[in-house]
C-alpha cells in the first residue's frame, strides 16, 4: 500500500502551507481533484522527488520513499506532454523508458503493444500517430519500467472526449491487471467518477477525502 501521511509543503514567498494525506492500495486508481493552482500536482512532484516537503512521509510497503534519490523511487509519471521522441519509432521510444541494465525481449514489447492497442504500429514513427496513440506509447513505456506506482498529471486533458474516455479506461485496466498504485491528478469530476476507486479534493490547501 502507498500511504501518504501529513506531508506539508510551502512555496517560497508565501505563507500558505499545503497538507496531504491519502492511501492507495494495489490495483486502485485514486483521483486528486482540484482547480488549476490549487496545489494538487504538488503532491506528485513531492512523491517523484522534484521538490522536498517540510515534513511528512510517503511510505510504500513500509519503505520511506522520501529518503530515496529520484532515480531509485519506484514510480513512473505520465504528463500531458508525453515527452516522446517524434523522430524515433514506437518501439525505440518504449525502449528508452527502461533501465539500460534490463533486457526487453521482442515478445515482451509485442505483448505490451498489444495490451495498449498498438501492436500494428511498432515500427512507425511517433510523429505519424494521433494524440491518443502517442499517449498509448507513453503508457506502454510506463509498463516497460515495471514500477508499482503510476502518477498521472492530467495526461489526457488535451484529447477529444471519445479518446480521453478510451485512455482512462485503459489506465483502469492496466492498473488492475498489473496491481499498480495509480494517483491521477485532474480537474474533471467526470474522470473521477469514471475510473477512480477513491477521490480526494484540495480544499483550502488541504487534501480531503470525498
C-alpha positions as CSV (number, residue, x, y, z in Angstrom):
1,X,0.0,0.0,0.0
2,X,1.1,3.6,-0.7
3,X,0.5,5.7,2.4
4,X,1.0,9.5,2.2
5,X,0.8,10.9,5.8
6,X,0.7,14.5,6.7
7,X,3.1,15.8,4.0
8,X,3.4,19.5,4.3
9,X,4.8,21.9,1.6
10,X,5.2,25.7,1.5
11,X,6.1,27.6,-1.7
12,X,8.7,30.3,-1.5
13,X,7.5,33.8,-0.8
14,X,4.2,32.6,0.5
15,X,2.7,31.8,3.9
16,X,0.4,29.2,2.5
17,X,1.1,25.6,3.7
18,X,-0.3,22.6,1.7
19,X,-1.1,19.4,3.6
20,X,-1.5,16.0,2.0
21,X,-2.7,12.7,3.4
22,X,-4.0,9.7,1.4
23,X,-3.9,6.0,0.9
24,X,-3.8,3.9,-2.3
25,X,-4.0,0.1,-2.4
26,X,-2.7,-2.1,-5.2
27,X,-5.0,-2.1,-8.3
28,X,-6.6,1.2,-7.2
29,X,-6.9,4.5,-9.0
30,X,-7.0,7.4,-6.6
31,X,-8.1,10.8,-8.0
32,X,-6.8,14.1,-6.7
33,X,-9.4,16.7,-7.7
34,X,-8.9,20.5,-7.8
35,X,-8.8,23.6,-9.8
36,X,-5.7,24.9,-11.5
37,X,-3.3,26.4,-8.9
38,X,-4.9,24.5,-6.0
39,X,-1.8,22.5,-5.3
40,X,-2.9,19.1,-6.5
41,X,0.1,18.5,-8.8
42,X,2.5,19.5,-6.0
43,X,1.9,16.1,-4.3
44,X,3.0,14.3,-7.4
45,X,6.2,16.4,-7.6
46,X,6.9,15.6,-3.9
47,X,6.4,11.8,-4.4
48,X,8.6,11.9,-7.6
49,X,11.3,13.8,-5.7
50,X,11.3,17.0,-7.8
51,X,10.6,19.1,-4.7
52,X,11.1,18.5,-1.0
53,X,8.4,18.8,1.6
54,X,8.7,20.5,5.0
55,X,7.6,17.3,6.8
56,X,5.6,14.1,6.5
57,X,6.1,10.7,5.0
58,X,5.4,8.7,1.8
59,X,5.5,5.0,2.7
60,X,5.3,2.2,0.1
61,X,5.1,-1.2,1.8
62,X,7.0,0.2,4.9
63,X,9.7,1.8,2.8
64,X,10.1,5.6,3.1
65,X,10.1,7.0,-0.5
66,X,11.2,10.5,0.6
67,X,14.6,9.1,1.7
68,X,15.3,7.7,-1.7
69,X,17.0,9.6,-4.6
70,X,14.8,10.4,-7.6
71,X,16.2,7.6,-9.7
72,X,15.6,5.0,-7.0
73,X,11.9,5.7,-6.4
74,X,9.5,3.0,-7.7
75,X,7.5,5.4,-9.8
76,X,6.6,6.3,-13.4
77,X,4.9,9.6,-14.4
78,X,2.7,10.4,-17.3
79,X,2.3,14.1,-18.0
80,X,0.0,15.9,-20.5
81,X,3.2,16.4,-22.5
82,X,4.1,12.7,-23.1
83,X,7.9,13.5,-23.8
84,X,8.2,11.2,-26.8
85,X,10.9,11.5,-29.4
86,X,8.9,12.0,-32.6
87,X,11.9,11.1,-34.9
88,X,12.1,7.6,-33.3
89,X,9.8,4.6,-33.8
90,X,7.2,3.4,-31.3
91,X,9.5,0.5,-30.3
92,X,12.5,2.7,-29.7
93,X,10.5,5.2,-27.7
94,X,9.4,2.4,-25.4
95,X,12.9,1.0,-25.0
96,X,14.1,4.5,-23.9
97,X,11.8,4.1,-20.9
98,X,13.7,1.2,-19.3
99,X,16.9,0.8,-17.4
100,X,19.9,0.0,-19.6
101,X,20.7,-2.9,-17.4
102,X,17.3,-4.5,-18.2
103,X,16.8,-6.5,-21.4
104,X,13.4,-6.5,-23.1
105,X,12.6,-9.3,-25.4
106,X,10.9,-8.7,-28.7
107,X,8.0,-10.8,-27.4
108,X,7.6,-8.7,-24.3
109,X,7.4,-5.5,-26.4
110,X,4.9,-7.1,-28.7
111,X,2.8,-8.1,-25.7
112,X,2.8,-4.7,-24.2
113,X,2.0,-3.0,-27.5
114,X,-0.9,-5.4,-27.9
115,X,-2.1,-4.5,-24.4
116,X,-2.3,-0.8,-25.2
117,X,-3.7,-1.5,-28.7
118,X,-0.6,-0.6,-30.8
119,X,0.5,-4.0,-32.0
120,X,0.2,-2.8,-35.6
121,X,2.3,0.3,-35.1
122,X,5.6,-1.0,-33.6
123,X,7.9,0.4,-36.3
124,X,6.0,3.6,-37.1
125,X,7.5,7.0,-36.2
126,X,5.6,8.5,-33.3
127,X,5.1,11.7,-35.4
128,X,2.8,9.6,-37.6
129,X,0.5,8.7,-34.8
130,X,-2.6,10.6,-33.4
131,X,-2.5,12.2,-30.0
132,X,-4.3,9.3,-28.4
133,X,-2.0,6.8,-30.0
134,X,1.0,8.8,-28.7
135,X,-0.4,8.6,-25.2
136,X,-0.7,4.9,-25.6
137,X,3.0,4.7,-26.5
138,X,3.7,6.6,-23.3
139,X,1.6,4.1,-21.3
140,X,3.5,1.2,-22.9
141,X,6.7,2.9,-21.8
142,X,5.3,3.0,-18.3
143,X,4.6,-0.7,-18.3
144,X,8.2,-1.5,-19.5
145,X,9.6,0.2,-16.4
146,X,7.8,-2.3,-14.2
147,X,7.3,0.2,-11.3
148,X,4.4,-0.2,-8.8
149,X,3.4,3.5,-8.6
150,X,1.9,5.4,-11.6
151,X,1.5,9.1,-11.3
152,X,-0.8,10.8,-13.9
153,X,-0.7,14.6,-14.1
154,X,-3.8,15.4,-16.4
155,X,-2.2,13.5,-19.3
156,X,-5.4,13.2,-21.3
157,X,-6.9,16.7,-20.9
158,X,-5.8,17.7,-24.4
159,X,-7.6,14.8,-26.1
160,X,-11.1,14.7,-27.5
161,X,-13.8,13.2,-25.3
162,X,-14.0,9.8,-27.0
163,X,-10.2,9.3,-27.0
164,X,-9.9,10.6,-23.4
165,X,-12.5,8.1,-22.2
166,X,-10.7,5.3,-24.0
167,X,-7.4,6.3,-22.4
168,X,-9.0,6.5,-18.9
169,X,-10.5,3.0,-19.3
170,X,-7.1,1.7,-20.5
171,X,-5.4,3.2,-17.4
172,X,-8.0,1.5,-15.2
173,X,-7.5,-1.8,-16.9
174,X,-3.7,-1.6,-16.7
175,X,-3.9,-0.5,-13.0
176,X,-5.9,-3.6,-12.2
177,X,-4.1,-6.1,-14.3
178,X,-0.6,-5.0,-13.1
179,X,-1.7,-4.2,-9.5
180,X,-0.4,-0.6,-9.8
181,X,-1.0,2.2,-7.3
182,X,-2.3,4.9,-9.6
183,X,-2.6,8.6,-8.5
184,X,-4.5,10.7,-11.0
185,X,-4.5,14.5,-10.8
186,X,-7.5,16.0,-12.6
187,X,-9.9,19.0,-12.5
188,X,-12.6,16.9,-14.1
189,X,-15.2,15.3,-11.8
190,X,-16.4,13.1,-14.7
191,X,-12.9,11.5,-15.0
192,X,-13.0,10.7,-11.3
193,X,-16.4,9.1,-11.5
194,X,-15.4,7.0,-14.5
195,X,-12.4,5.2,-13.1
196,X,-11.4,6.3,-9.6
197,X,-11.8,4.0,-6.6
198,X,-11.4,7.0,-4.2
199,X,-11.5,10.7,-4.7
200,X,-9.6,13.4,-2.7
201,X,-10.1,17.1,-3.2
202,X,-7.9,20.1,-2.5
203,X,-9.8,22.4,-0.2
204,X,-8.2,25.4,1.4
205,X,-4.7,23.9,0.7
206,X,-5.6,20.6,2.4
207,X,-6.2,17.3,0.6
208,X,-9.5,15.9,1.9
209,X,-11.1,12.5,1.1
210,X,-14.6,12.9,-0.5
